[in-house]
Amino acid sequence: MCKNQRFVLLSLMLIIVTSLVVTGCQALQSPSKPKLRILSSSENKALIPLINKFTDTQGFDVEFVFKGSVDSMSELSSHYSEYDAVWLANSQWISMGDTNKRVKDQKSVMTSPVVWGIRKSVAEKLGFVSHDVTVQQLAEAVQQKKLQFAMTSASQSNSGASAYIGFLYAMLDNPSTLTIQDLQKPELAVKMKSLLSGVNRSSGSSEWLKDLFLKADFDAMVNYEAVLIETNKSLIAANKEPLYLIYPTNGLTVADYSLGYINNGKAETEEWFKSLQGYLLSAGTQKEILSLGRRTGFGGIVAGANKAVFNPDWGIDMSKTLSPIPFPEPEVIREALNRYQTLFKKPSYTVFCIDYSGSMSTNGGERGVKEAMGLLLNQEKAKQVLLQSSAEDTIIVMPFNSDIIDKWSAVGPGQFPALLDKIQKLGASGGTNIYDPSIAALNLISKVDTDKYVVSVVLMTDGMSSGRINDFQQAYTTLGKDIPVFSITFGDADEKQLRAISNLTHADVFPSGGDLTGAFKKVRGYN
């Protein structure tokens, strides 16, 4: 064997030995701990460090799956076996979703009222500072064009749904219980449409709404007290004006953050659950939860609360008993949410820019887009997931490849079948340019009355685009209007290009991850 051959052989032996050593080291590492899987509201993210501190000393970890309230209700009903516990902002959603009667040992870990946060200078002009304020007074400020507000979708998120149920009670002069007959009163529709006309941004998540508020320039937001406290901390750190919290004297709702075990017959996970729940309810942890802006006292009263957190200058009075409204029966809630979608909420004006490039026909994108649009435009299907439209909702579809192919429009469900037929018949071909249709959509929406509509663009694409982001930036900046451009991705979409668009327009990107319908439901919660 020559010298070079010996060298090669020794090198190969060294590689093999090294590989075995490395593999052995990996095998010696302790396997990852088993997980307690919890279906959860997004606001519980703030408690993750607290929970990690606990699980570091335990033989298990906690895995959170964050979903909106309506999705969580559906998930609990149809996929309960995929979770070990459920921890939602309102126990009502657990009751409505637990159709298989699997949830037990429910206990409230903390509470947080759903309130209004208004920039203090605006609240002072409205005469709301240091005074009791009713929902009717807030509605009057909206009607007089003195107040607009951001709020999560009542059909997607608990904070929006809770606020909305509170509005209904207040506008009906606080009946002892809300009935379906109450919801059908013509005068209620007039009052609710007037109040909800003040919504200038919607979202499917309370946390996302907070992040948006910190990036953009809005005067008010309806959200949990705890989230508004977090918002104010960030505003103060950025030398910006804080929000003044308004607790309506009528129509106040409170999130109870109930944590319950899902009984799937696994004794070990039940023991893990009990230890976690016990830890969260222990006196020491309750103090730490209080320091995060969550209430832990009976009736919302907390003695000795840190005024740096529950700041009286922000309108927070921890000595005042909270008197929330009672939630109605499940069938009344469902009807109320249906009426929110089809009658009460501010109409939406949405431009869908749909990628029909050639690659769409080979990666499942074309089929997925057509199925997703079918979910929205077929009102029987849409009603099943609270995505149905009102008579005033306007949908524009702009199919594109390397060029804009066409532009189709529909106003209200009566025109949706013809629109869906055009979407289904068009075939995919050509290249991809996301910028031209996005710019065209901006120009189209810039002429829309935003006092009448919640506006947005939804870009659905699978590929890397030609064209330049600079052209889009210039067009958006020149218009000077708040028009969010959301994106749904699939296939080989370049998320960097889409993130650049969403960051500029204060929107978001929703990867389909093989579930285009799920991503589509998420983006519809934002318009």
Sequence and secondary structure as in RCSB ss.txt:
>XXXX:A:sequence
MCKNQRFVLLSLMLIIVTSLVVTGCQALQSPSKPKLRILSSSENKALIPLINKFTDTQGFDVEFVFKGSVDSMSE
LSSHYSEYDAVWLANSQWISMGDTNKRVKDQKSVMTSPVVWGIRKSVAEKLGFVSHDVTVQQLAEAVQQKKLQFA
MTSASQSNSGASAYIGFLYAMLDNPSTLTIQDLQKPELAVKMKSLLSGVNRSSGSSEWLKDLFLKADFDAMVNYE
AVLIETNKSLIAANKEPLYLIYPTNGLTVADYSLGYINNGKAETEEWFKSLQGYLLSAGTQKEILSLGRRTGFGG
IVAGANKAVFNPDWGIDMSKTLSPIPFPEPEVIREALNRYQTLFKKPSYTVFCIDYSGSMSTNGGERGVKEAMGL
LLNQEKAKQVLLQSSAEDTIIVMPFNSDIIDKWSAVGPGQFPALLDKIQKLGASGGTNIYDPSIAALNLISKVDT
DKYVVSVVLMTDGMSSGRINDFQQAYTTLGKDIPVFSITFGDADEKQLRAISNLTHADVFPSGGDLTGAFKKVRG
YN
>XXXX:A:secstr
  HHHHHHHHHHHHHHHHHHHHHHHHHHS     EEEEEE GGGGGGHHHHHHHHTTSS EEEEEE  HHHHHHH
HHH GGG SEEEES HHHHHHH TT  EEEEEE  BEEEEEEEEHHHHHHTT TTS   HHHHHHHHHTTS  EE
EE TTT HHHHHHHHHHHHHHTT  SS  HHHHT HHHHHHHHHHHTTEEEEES HHHHHHHHHHS  SEEEEEH
HHHHHHHHHHHHTT   EEEE  SSS EEE  EEEEE SS HHHHHHHHHHHHHHHSHHHHHHHHHTT B SGGG
  TT  TTTS GGGT  TTS         HHHHHHHHHHIIIIIS  EEEEEEEE  GGGGTSSHHHHHHHHHHH
HHSHHHHHHTT    TT EEEEEEESSSB   EEEESGGGHHHHHHHHHH    S   SHHHHHHHHHHHTTS T
TT EEEEEEEE S   S HHHHHHHHHHHT    EEEEE TT  HHHHHHHHHHHT  EEE TT HHHHHHHHHT
T 
